[in-house]
């Protein structure tokens, strides 16, 4: 079972798990494999329900709490992820658990402790260097972030995410006029603007007062963005108070962010600013089956619509 999971042979893992359940259905090892398989097959809602159940059933299993932390992290519930990882480390101290605590603290903005934990883990895994780069990026220490990405790419030169982030960092370090000139030159030559640079380019246009050009560029690109770029672009438009564009982009990539409460809050705020709450309610209702957390939000939006209509 362990080998099947490590090698990504998920169909084999399903079959092995079925045999394990027949032989030893109630052991923490079998139930832990069940949770890990849910996580690896992206059945996150099921994994979350199972994680809560297993943490109650096996309070002394460090592995159960570690996997439960991974589930909470995937759901962007960083407070719960931190608590679960710390409990896992208390039960069974391990460097990998501390590495995940560092990752989680970075996401929740607790940079000092996160940096300490990730620096300690860098001798064990190069991924800690990648996480340090993201931490420095979050702190807006761009030279340190660029140095960390360079260090990581020296070990893994073909890592697409690190290459993309390095490109974005270099773009952020340019003066607005320089980046805009470079991107506009590419466009004039008929070259495709790199997806990694597009949100930064739009942000620079907004910041330099070229709002009309920024809006035109977003509208031209809006249908062709992937979920990652589209979500980043949505945040850029939201912070620039281009709420109609932000709402359209947030809605377009809602499915990839159903459990991200900050994303949902921003979507609802943008929709309220441009009178599109009914569209958000309709979208929530269409995804309610796979995201139960949307039920309460749907009721709240429905009340807002009724109050506005005087009903």
N, C-alpha and C positions, 0 to 999 in steps of 0.2 A: 504493500500500500504506500509506504514511504517512497519507494523508488518510482512508482507510477505517478505520484503527485509531483515529485521533484523533476521528472522528465516530461511533465505536461500531458501524460497519457490519461486524460480524464475519463474516457469511456472505460478503459481498463480499471481505473480507480472506482468507478461506479459499481462494476461487477465484483471487485474485491470487497468493497464495503458491504455489499449485499451478503457475501459469505461471512464476513466478520460479524454482522448483525445476527446472523443465524447461530454462529458459534459462541459469541461473547457480547451480547447486545447491550449490556448495562455498564460495561467497564468504561472508565474515563478515557482510555486509549481509543476505543471504538467511537465513542461519542465525540472525542476530539477530532478524529479523522472525518467524521460526518460534518463537523463545523468547518474544518479546513477545506473540504470538498465544496461546500456551499460557497465559501469565500472565493475559491479558485474558479468556480463556474459562474461567478457574478450573480448569484442568487442572494443579493445583499439583504433584502427584507427578511427572507427566510433565515439567513445567517444571524441577523440581529435578534430575532425572536429566540433562536436556538442558543445564542450566546448568553442572553439573560437567564435562560433556564439552566444552562450548564454551570454558570458561575454560582448559582444557588445549590445545585446538586453536588458540585465538586469544589468546595471552597479552598481546598489545599492543593489544587492542581495548577502549578505554574504555567503549564502549557495551555490549559483552557483559558486562563486569564490573558495570556499573551495573544492567543487567537482572537479572543473577545476584544482586546485592544486594537487589533488589526481591523476588525469589523467596524468599531467605533471611528477609527481613523478614516476608513473609506467613506463613512457617512458624514465626515467633517465635524463630528461631535468630539472636539479635541479635549474638552474637560473630562468626559467619560473615558476617552482613550488614555489620557494621562493616568487617571486613577487605576485603570485596569493594568497598564504596563507596570506601574509602581508596585501594585500588589503582586504581579507575576514575579518581579525582581525580588520582592521580600520573601516569597516562597522559595524561589530558586534563582539566586543571583547569577546573571549571565551578561556578558558584554553586549550581546545582540539586543537584549531587552533595553539596556541603557541607551543604545543607539536609537531605538524606536522612541524612547522617552525624549531624546534630543530632537528627533524629527518632529514630534508632537509639540514640544515646547516652542520650536521655531514657528510652527503654524499659528500658535496662540500668542506669539509676540513676547515670550519670556526668553529673550535672547542670551542673557548672561549665562544662565545655567545650561541652556541648549548648547552654546558654544563649548563650554567646558566638557560636556558629555560627548559631543561629536569629535572634539580634538582627541579625547581619550580613545575613541573608536577608530580613528583614522589608520592606526597601525594594523587593525584587524580587517578593515574593508575599505576599498577605494570609494565606495558609495558615501562614506562619511565626508569625504572631500567635496563630493557633489552637494551634499546637504549643507555643508559649511558655505559653499558658494551661494546657495539660495538664502541662507541666513544673512550673509553680508549684503545680498541684494535687497532683502527685506529691510535691513538697517540703512539702506541707501549709501553703503560704503562701496561704491562702484569699483574703485581700484582693487580692493581686497577681493571682491566677487570675481573680477576678471582674472586675478592671479590664481584663485582657487579653481576656476574653470580651466585655465591653462594647465594647472597641475593635474587635474583629473584627465584632461584630454591627452596628456603625455602618457598616461597609463592605458586609456581606452580611446584611441584617436578617432574611432568611427561612431562614437556615441552621439546620435542625432540630437537628443534633447540638449546635451551640453554644448554642442556646436551652435544650436539655435539660440540658446541663452547667451552664449558668448557674443554672438552677432548682435543681439538686442542690447547687451550691456555697452558694447562699443558705440551703438547708435545713440544710446542715452547719454553717453559722455560727449557727444558732438554738440556744438551750438545749434539751436533750432534752425538757423538760416542754412547751415552747412548740410544738415540732414535733409531738409526740404529740397535744397538745390540738387543733392545727389539723387533723391527719389524722383523728382520732376524730370531730371535728365534721363533716367531709366525709362520713364513713361513716354517721353518725347521720342526715344529711340525704339519704342514699341516693345520694350522689355517688360516682363512680368515683375511687379513689385514683390519681393520676398514676403511671404506670409508673416514671418517672424518680425519683420520691420514695420508692417502696415499699421498696427495699433499705435506704435511709437510715433510714426509719421503723422497720423491723424491727431494725436495729442499735441505734437509740436505745432501743427496748423492752428488748432484751437488756441493754444497758448500765445501764439504770435498774432492773434486777431484775424486770421484768415478763415473765419467761420464759414463763409459761403463755399469756399473751395473744399474745406473739410467735409461739409455736408454733401457736396456733390460727389466727392471721392467715396464716401461711405455708401451712398445710395447706389452708385455704380457697382460696388463690390458686395453689397449686402446679401445677395442670393448665393454667392459662391464661397462663402466662408465656412471653414470647418468649425466644429463645436468649440475647440480651444481658442482659435483666433477670434471667432464670433463672440465668445464670452468676454474675452479681453477687450474687444472693440466696444461691447456694450458698456463695460465699466468706464472706458474712456469717454464715451458720449454722455453717460450719466453724470460723471464728474464735471463735464463741460456744460451741463444743464441743457443738453440737446435731448430732452426727455422723449420726444417722439421717436427718434432714432434708437435711443436706448431701449425703449419699450419693445420696439420691433425686433431688435437683436436679442434681448432677454427672452422674449417669447419663442423666437426661432430655435434657441438652444436650451429651452426649458427642460427637455427630457434628460439632458446630461447633468442637470443640477437640481433634481427634484427634492433632494434632502439637504441642500445647502441653504440654510435659513437666511443668511445675509443676501444671497442672490435673490431669494424670494421676496425679502423685504424691499430690496432695491427695485425689483420688477413692479411691485404693488405701488411703491412711491412714484415711480416714473409714470405708471398708468394713471394714477390719480392726477398728476400734473398735466396730462394731455387727454384726459377724459376717455380712457380706454379700459376702465375697470371691467365692463362686461366681457371684453375679449379675454382678460386674464381669468375671470370666473369660468368662462367656457373652456379654456385650456386646462385649468385645474380639474374640472369635472371629467375631462377626457383622460386624465392621467391618474385619477383617484384610485383606481383599482391597483396600480402598482406603487402608489405612494400614499398610504393611509394618512400621513401627516397633512395632506392637502384638504381633508374633510373639514377640519376646523377653520382653516383659512378660507375655504369656499363659503362657509356659513357667515364668516365675518364680512367677506366681500358682498355677499347677497344682502346683508343688513345695510351696508353702506349704499348700495344701489337703491334699496327701498327708501332709505332716509332722504336720499337726494331727490327721488321722484315724489316724495311726500306720502308714500304708501305705508 
